[in-house]
Amino acid sequence: MGCIWSKRLINCIWTKRRHQYEDPAVLAAETCFSVREVEALYELFRKLSCSLTDDGLISKEEFQLGLFGDRKKQNLFADRIFYLFDDNRDGVIDYREFIRSLSIFHPNSPEADKITFAYRMYDLRQTGFIEREEVKEMLLALLNESEIILSDDIVEDILDKTFAEADSKADGKLDQEEWREFVLRNPSIMRNMTIPHLKDITTSFPSFAMREEAGDDADIDESLINAKNGTN
């Protein structure tokens, strides 16, 4: 089975824009996945990439369809994940981008990589810093997705407490070192950066593990609320 899959991948994984294949052995060497796991994940990639258009690339609509079962659903969290997966910024996710980005969510992925990915996810305007308004946008989006209603005063109080703890330079924004120290003190913030299923992948891999994890988006909000209350 492994040889058949490897031959199939080497012969068939082409991106129409790049006209090149990705060798599973190369992808395995670059990520936390084994060759066999890379082969199993190809089936997941194939299902996503042909769900609307059979072109070997995952569009934003196909990504949203895989996450929510609704290609038109608007979600800032999903938008940010898609943006970061799309490493070359061509508006689609190819197979290599999919495997390399998904590897960050592997339980064995270095913690530093997870922290950096989460930092980039909150840096909505790509300024190299996380500003209060960006945290507010993510917080409101995740509260809305989780159907949690908080008053404006409570939201502002959460932001005040969060920046009081995290913004050690008191300049109204978080740099990467401040962010790292903050999440290390509040590890629940990083809970969604690990997908346990990725540690035990077979060819019967479930239909998009991230859809199962998407229901836990409120964990980030919960961690901020806990930070406000002084608990972890």
C-alpha positions as CSV (number, residue, x, y, z in Angstrom):
1,M,0.0,0.0,0.0
2,G,2.8,2.4,0.9
3,C,4.6,1.9,-2.4
4,I,1.4,2.3,-4.4
5,W,0.6,5.6,-2.6
6,S,4.1,6.9,-3.0
7,K,4.1,6.2,-6.7
8,R,0.6,7.7,-7.0
9,L,1.8,10.8,-5.2
10,I,5.0,11.3,-7.2
11,N,3.1,10.8,-10.4
12,C,-0.1,12.7,-9.6
13,I,0.5,15.5,-7.1
14,W,0.9,18.4,-9.5
15,T,-0.1,22.0,-9.0
16,K,-1.4,23.5,-12.3
17,R,0.3,26.8,-11.5
18,R,3.7,25.4,-10.6
19,H,3.7,22.3,-12.7
20,Q,5.7,20.3,-10.2
21,Y,5.1,17.4,-7.9
22,E,5.9,17.1,-4.2
23,D,7.8,14.0,-3.2
24,P,6.3,12.6,0.1
25,A,9.8,11.8,1.4
26,V,10.8,15.5,0.9
27,L,7.6,16.7,2.7
28,A,8.2,14.2,5.5
29,A,11.8,15.5,6.0
30,E,10.5,19.0,6.2
31,T,7.7,18.3,8.8
32,C,6.7,16.3,11.8
33,F,5.0,13.7,9.6
34,S,6.3,10.3,8.4
35,V,6.1,9.4,4.7
36,R,3.2,7.2,5.4
37,E,1.4,10.0,7.2
38,V,2.1,12.4,4.4
39,E,0.5,9.8,2.0
40,A,-2.6,9.5,4.3
41,L,-3.0,13.2,4.4
42,Y,-3.0,13.3,0.6
43,E,-6.5,11.8,0.7
44,L,-7.7,14.6,2.9
45,F,-6.0,17.2,0.7
46,R,-7.5,15.6,-2.4
47,K,-11.1,15.7,-1.0
48,L,-10.7,19.3,0.0
49,S,-9.1,20.5,-3.2
50,C,-11.7,18.9,-5.5
51,S,-14.8,19.7,-3.4
52,L,-15.7,22.6,-5.6
53,T,-13.1,22.7,-8.4
54,D,-11.0,19.7,-9.2
55,D,-7.7,21.6,-9.7
56,G,-5.4,20.2,-7.0
57,L,-5.5,23.4,-5.1
58,I,-7.6,24.4,-2.0
59,S,-9.5,27.7,-2.5
60,K,-10.7,29.8,0.3
61,E,-14.3,28.6,-0.3
62,E,-13.1,24.9,-0.3
63,F,-11.2,25.6,3.0
64,Q,-14.3,27.1,4.6
65,L,-16.5,24.2,3.3
66,G,-14.1,21.8,4.9
67,L,-14.2,23.6,8.2
68,F,-17.8,24.6,8.5
69,G,-19.7,22.7,5.8
70,D,-20.6,26.1,4.4
71,R,-18.4,27.8,1.8
72,K,-19.9,31.2,2.3
73,K,-19.6,31.3,6.1
74,Q,-17.6,34.3,7.3
75,N,-15.1,33.7,10.1
76,L,-12.1,35.8,10.9
77,F,-10.3,32.9,12.6
78,A,-10.7,30.8,9.4
79,D,-9.6,33.7,7.3
80,R,-6.4,34.0,9.3
81,I,-5.6,30.3,9.2
82,F,-6.1,30.3,5.4
83,Y,-3.9,33.4,5.0
84,L,-1.1,31.7,6.9
85,F,-1.4,28.4,5.2
86,D,-1.2,30.2,1.8
87,D,2.5,30.9,2.2
88,N,3.1,32.3,-1.3
89,R,0.0,34.5,-1.1
90,D,-1.4,33.3,-4.4
91,G,-4.9,32.9,-3.0
92,V,-4.9,29.1,-2.9
93,I,-3.3,26.4,-0.8
94,D,-1.2,23.8,-2.6
95,Y,-0.2,20.4,-1.3
96,R,3.2,21.5,0.1
97,E,1.7,24.5,1.9
98,F,-1.0,22.3,3.3
99,I,1.3,19.7,4.7
100,R,3.9,22.1,6.1
101,S,1.3,24.4,7.7
102,L,-0.7,21.5,9.1
103,S,2.6,20.2,10.7
104,I,2.6,23.2,13.0
105,F,-0.5,21.7,14.7
106,H,1.2,18.3,15.2
107,P,1.7,17.4,18.9
108,N,5.5,17.0,18.3
109,S,5.9,20.4,16.5
110,P,8.2,22.7,18.4
111,E,6.5,25.0,20.8
112,A,8.3,28.0,19.4
113,D,6.8,27.3,16.0
114,K,3.3,27.2,17.5
115,I,3.8,30.4,19.4
116,T,5.1,32.2,16.2
117,F,2.1,31.0,14.2
118,A,-0.4,32.2,16.8
119,Y,1.4,35.5,16.9
120,R,1.1,35.9,13.2
121,M,-2.5,35.0,13.4
122,Y,-3.3,37.9,15.7
123,D,-1.1,40.3,13.8
124,L,-4.0,41.1,11.5
125,R,-2.3,44.1,9.7
126,Q,1.1,42.4,9.4
127,T,2.9,45.2,11.2
128,G,5.1,42.9,13.2
129,F,3.2,43.8,16.4
130,I,-0.1,42.8,18.0
131,E,-2.2,45.9,18.8
132,R,-5.1,46.2,21.2
133,E,-7.6,46.7,18.3
134,E,-6.4,43.5,16.7
135,V,-6.9,41.5,19.8
136,K,-10.4,43.0,20.2
137,E,-11.3,42.0,16.6
138,M,-10.2,38.4,17.2
139,L,-11.9,38.3,20.6
140,L,-15.2,39.6,19.2
141,A,-15.1,37.3,16.2
142,L,-14.5,34.2,18.4
143,L,-17.2,35.2,20.8
144,N,-19.6,35.6,18.0
145,E,-18.6,32.2,16.5
146,S,-19.2,30.6,20.0
147,E,-22.5,32.6,20.4
148,I,-21.2,34.1,23.6
149,I,-22.5,37.6,24.4
150,L,-20.5,40.0,26.6
151,S,-21.1,43.6,27.2
152,D,-18.8,46.2,25.8
153,D,-17.6,47.0,29.3
154,I,-16.6,43.4,29.9
155,V,-14.8,43.2,26.6
156,E,-12.9,46.3,27.3
157,D,-12.1,45.1,30.8
158,I,-10.7,41.8,29.4
159,L,-8.5,43.8,27.0
160,D,-7.3,46.1,29.8
161,K,-6.4,43.2,32.0
162,T,-4.7,41.3,29.1
163,F,-2.5,44.3,28.1
164,A,-1.8,45.1,31.7
165,E,-0.2,41.7,32.0
166,A,1.2,41.2,28.5
167,D,2.4,44.7,27.5
168,S,5.5,44.9,29.7
169,K,6.8,47.8,27.7
170,A,3.6,49.7,28.1
171,D,3.6,50.9,24.5
172,G,0.1,49.7,23.6
173,K,1.3,46.8,21.4
174,L,2.9,43.3,21.9
175,D,6.1,42.3,20.3
176,Q,7.1,38.7,19.8
177,E,8.9,38.4,23.1
178,E,6.0,39.9,25.1
179,W,3.7,37.5,23.3
180,R,5.9,34.5,24.1
181,E,6.1,35.4,27.8
182,F,2.3,36.0,27.9
183,V,1.3,32.6,26.4
184,L,3.9,30.7,28.5
185,R,2.2,32.2,31.6
186,N,-1.3,31.4,30.0
187,P,-0.8,28.0,28.2
188,S,-4.5,27.6,27.6
189,I,-4.1,30.2,24.8
190,M,-2.1,27.7,22.8
191,R,-4.6,24.8,23.3
192,N,-6.0,25.1,19.7
193,M,-2.5,25.0,18.3
194,T,-2.3,21.3,18.7
195,I,-4.5,18.7,16.9
196,P,-4.0,15.4,18.8
197,H,-5.3,13.3,15.8
198,L,-2.2,14.3,13.8
199,K,-0.1,12.1,16.0
200,D,-1.9,8.9,14.8
201,I,-2.8,9.3,11.1
202,T,-3.8,6.4,9.0
203,T,-5.4,6.1,5.6
204,S,-8.7,6.1,7.4
205,F,-8.0,9.6,8.7
206,P,-11.2,11.4,9.6
207,S,-12.9,13.9,7.3
208,F,-11.0,17.1,8.3
209,A,-9.8,17.1,11.9
210,M,-9.8,20.9,12.0
211,R,-13.6,20.9,11.7
212,E,-13.7,19.0,15.0
213,E,-11.3,21.4,16.6
214,A,-13.1,24.4,15.3
215,G,-15.8,24.0,18.0
216,D,-13.2,24.9,20.6
217,D,-12.5,28.4,19.3
218,A,-13.9,29.8,22.5
219,D,-10.8,28.4,24.3
220,I,-8.9,31.6,23.3
221,D,-11.6,33.8,24.7
222,E,-11.8,31.7,27.8
223,S,-8.1,32.1,28.4
224,L,-8.3,35.8,28.1
225,I,-11.2,35.9,30.5
226,N,-9.2,33.7,32.9
227,A,-6.3,36.1,32.5
228,K,-8.6,38.9,33.6
229,N,-9.6,36.9,36.6
230,G,-6.1,35.9,37.5
231,T,-6.5,32.2,36.8
232,N,-5.1,29.7,34.2
